[in-house]
Amino acid sequence: MTIAFSNKKKILLQIKQGNEDALVKIYLKYKKEFIGWAVIYFNLRHEECEDIYQDTILVFRLNIVSNKL
């Protein structure tokens, strides 16, 4: 699943403006894929991968809000 470049810019702008729905969309879109990959690749439990994913989304949002992305 990929997002077109113009849509990526739009989503980043929405997140930067505080639109939590845009962040939730990203969160839900990639959650299953990320956790499945991390469970296999790092041999971790599902719960551990879910925690890592949630931390990743928080850092992602922080980077957007602080103009690092």
GROMACS elastic network, one bead per residue, 0.5 to 0.9 nm:
[ bonds ]
;  ai    aj funct       b0    kb
    1    29     6  0.83291   500
    1    30     6  0.84491   500
    3     6     6  0.82928   500
    3     7     6  0.62735   500
    3     8     6  0.61637   500
    4     7     6  0.52190   500
    4     8     6  0.62159   500
    4     9     6  0.88562   500
    5     8     6  0.50049   500
    5     9     6  0.64055   500
    5    10     6  0.86838   500
    6     9     6  0.52651   500
    6    10     6  0.62861   500
    6    11     6  0.87136   500
    7    11     6  0.60365   500
    7    12     6  0.84856   500
    8    11     6  0.51402   500
    8    12     6  0.60929   500
    8    13     6  0.85289   500
    9    12     6  0.51344   500
    9    13     6  0.61382   500
    9    14     6  0.85989   500
   10    13     6  0.51458   500
   10    14     6  0.61752   500
   10    15     6  0.86860   500
   11    14     6  0.50119   500
   11    15     6  0.61688   500
   11    16     6  0.85128   500
   11    19     6  0.89053   500
   11    22     6  0.59969   500
   11    23     6  0.78941   500
   11    26     6  0.85610   500
   12    15     6  0.51499   500
   12    16     6  0.60893   500
   12    17     6  0.86045   500
   12    22     6  0.81281   500
   12    23     6  0.86058   500
   12    61     6  0.88857   500
   12    64     6  0.67622   500
   12    65     6  0.89788   500
   12    69     6  0.81334   500
   13    17     6  0.61656   500
   13    18     6  0.87490   500
   13    19     6  0.87193   500
   13    64     6  0.83299   500
   14    17     6  0.50719   500
   14    18     6  0.64651   500
   14    19     6  0.52296   500
   14    20     6  0.81384   500
   14    21     6  0.86507   500
   14    22     6  0.63050   500
   14    23     6  0.83294   500
   15    18     6  0.51102   500
   15    20     6  0.64282   500
   15    21     6  0.81677   500
   15    22     6  0.59144   500
   15    23     6  0.59936   500
   15    61     6  0.71595   500
   15    64     6  0.72316   500
   15    65     6  0.74998   500
   16    19     6  0.73053   500
   16    61     6  0.78328   500
   16    64     6  0.58940   500
   16    66     6  0.84090   500
   16    67     6  0.83808   500
   17    20     6  0.89260   500
   17    65     6  0.80465   500
   18    21     6  0.88420   500
   18    22     6  0.87453   500
   18    23     6  0.88972   500
   18    65     6  0.84714   500
   19    22     6  0.56962   500
   19    23     6  0.70620   500
   20    23     6  0.50889   500
   20    24     6  0.61447   500
   20    25     6  0.85762   500
   21    25     6  0.61129   500
   21    26     6  0.87661   500
   22    25     6  0.50524   500
   22    26     6  0.65089   500
   22    27     6  0.86577   500
   23    26     6  0.51899   500
   23    27     6  0.60800   500
   23    28     6  0.86368   500
   23    57     6  0.82238   500
   23    61     6  0.76014   500
   24    28     6  0.60251   500
   24    29     6  0.83429   500
   25    28     6  0.53414   500
   25    29     6  0.59662   500
   25    30     6  0.87470   500
   26    29     6  0.50923   500
   26    30     6  0.63252   500
   26    31     6  0.82487   500
   26    57     6  0.85870   500
   27    30     6  0.58628   500
   27    31     6  0.58243   500
   27    53     6  0.86011   500
   27    54     6  0.82349   500
   27    57     6  0.68464   500
   28    31     6  0.53243   500
   28    32     6  0.76185   500
   29    32     6  0.75609   500
   29    33     6  0.81787   500
   30    33     6  0.54153   500
   30    34     6  0.59356   500
   30    35     6  0.85050   500
   31    34     6  0.52760   500
   31    35     6  0.60800   500
   31    36     6  0.84632   500
   31    50     6  0.79287   500
   31    53     6  0.70829   500
   31    54     6  0.88103   500
   32    35     6  0.53050   500
   32    36     6  0.60086   500
   32    37     6  0.84970   500
   33    36     6  0.52426   500
   33    37     6  0.61336   500
   33    38     6  0.85809   500
   34    37     6  0.51551   500
   34    38     6  0.60186   500
   34    39     6  0.85291   500
   34    49     6  0.80888   500
   34    50     6  0.86903   500
   34    53     6  0.72759   500
   35    38     6  0.50487   500
   35    39     6  0.59730   500
   35    40     6  0.85969   500
   35    46     6  0.67479   500
   35    47     6  0.89292   500
   35    48     6  0.89973   500
   35    49     6  0.54598   500
   35    50     6  0.62735   500
   35    52     6  0.87613   500
   35    53     6  0.72329   500
   36    39     6  0.53383   500
   36    40     6  0.64923   500
   36    41     6  0.85873   500
   36    46     6  0.80144   500
   36    49     6  0.84304   500
   37    40     6  0.54164   500
   37    41     6  0.58525   500
   37    42     6  0.81741   500
   38    41     6  0.50528   500
   38    42     6  0.54331   500
   38    43     6  0.71382   500
   38    44     6  0.69874   500
   38    45     6  0.89001   500
   38    46     6  0.84186   500
   38    49     6  0.61866   500
   39    42     6  0.57548   500
   39    43     6  0.50604   500
   39    45     6  0.61526   500
   39    46     6  0.62027   500
   39    48     6  0.86005   500
   39    49     6  0.65473   500
   40    43     6  0.51901   500
   40    44     6  0.73674   500
   41    44     6  0.81733   500
   44    47     6  0.82286   500
   44    48     6  0.63280   500
   44    49     6  0.65838   500
   45    48     6  0.53123   500
   45    49     6  0.64448   500
   45    50     6  0.87294   500
   46    49     6  0.51717   500
   46    50     6  0.61514   500
   46    51     6  0.87419   500
   47    50     6  0.50174   500
   47    51     6  0.63017   500
   47    52     6  0.86898   500
   48    51     6  0.51612   500
   48    52     6  0.62913   500
   48    53     6  0.86418   500
   49    53     6  0.60527   500
   49    54     6  0.85790   500
   50    53     6  0.50125   500
   50    54     6  0.61918   500
   50    55     6  0.86357   500
   51    54     6  0.51562   500
   51    55     6  0.62318   500
   51    56     6  0.85512   500
   52    55     6  0.51144   500
   52    56     6  0.60817   500
   52    57     6  0.86941   500
   53    57     6  0.62225   500
   53    58     6  0.86778   500
   54    57     6  0.51546   500
   54    58     6  0.63424   500
   54    59     6  0.87779   500
   55    58     6  0.51186   500
   55    59     6  0.63068   500
   55    60     6  0.85499   500
   56    59     6  0.51605   500
   56    60     6  0.60145   500
   56    61     6  0.86192   500
   57    61     6  0.61607   500
   57    62     6  0.85638   500
   58    61     6  0.51828   500
   58    62     6  0.61977   500
   58    63     6  0.86427   500
   59    63     6  0.60598   500
   59    64     6  0.85795   500
   60    63     6  0.51846   500
   60    64     6  0.63374   500
   60    65     6  0.87544   500
   60    69     6  0.84909   500
   61    64     6  0.50972   500
   61    65     6  0.61524   500
   61    66     6  0.85310   500
   62    65     6  0.51524   500
   62    66     6  0.60222   500
   62    67     6  0.85471   500
   62    68     6  0.84047   500
   63    66     6  0.51932   500
   63    67     6  0.61518   500
   63    69     6  0.58890   500
   64    67     6  0.52211   500
   64    68     6  0.58474   500
   64    69     6  0.50797   500
   65    68     6  0.76513   500
   65    69     6  0.82516   500
   66    69     6  0.79403   500
